[in-house]
Amino acid sequence: MDFEWLECTPARKDGSKQRARVACAELADRAATMFHLGFTQAQAIERLCARVAWEHDPNGHKRPDGLSDPDIQKIVADTYARRPGG
């Protein structure tokens, strides 16, 4: 008996790049929220680095490209330089 819902869609060839792009966009959104809440840039970097480390590092997963601590610092610096909504 065939079940069409049992068949998997093949993975996208650029799936890892898209996931990294979405993760970076999410970090930029979080940094903008922290900017609005009055966090300093250093506080935002510290919190976002800790969040990514909590999400990826303890589980033995390799962090996706673009989510290293220096990459997060750059995302936060770029977001704060734009002064979102300011």
Number of C-alpha atoms within 10 A of each C-alpha: 3 6 6 7 7 7 8 7 7 6 8 9 8 8 10 13 14 12 13 16 16 12 17 18 13 12 23 21 16 17 27 21 15 20 21 14 9 11 15 12 17 11 14 24 23 14 15 21 20 13 13 18 17 11 13 14 13 9 9 8 10 9 14 15 14 16 21 14 16 12 14 22 19 15 21 25 18 13 19 20 10 11 12 13 8 7
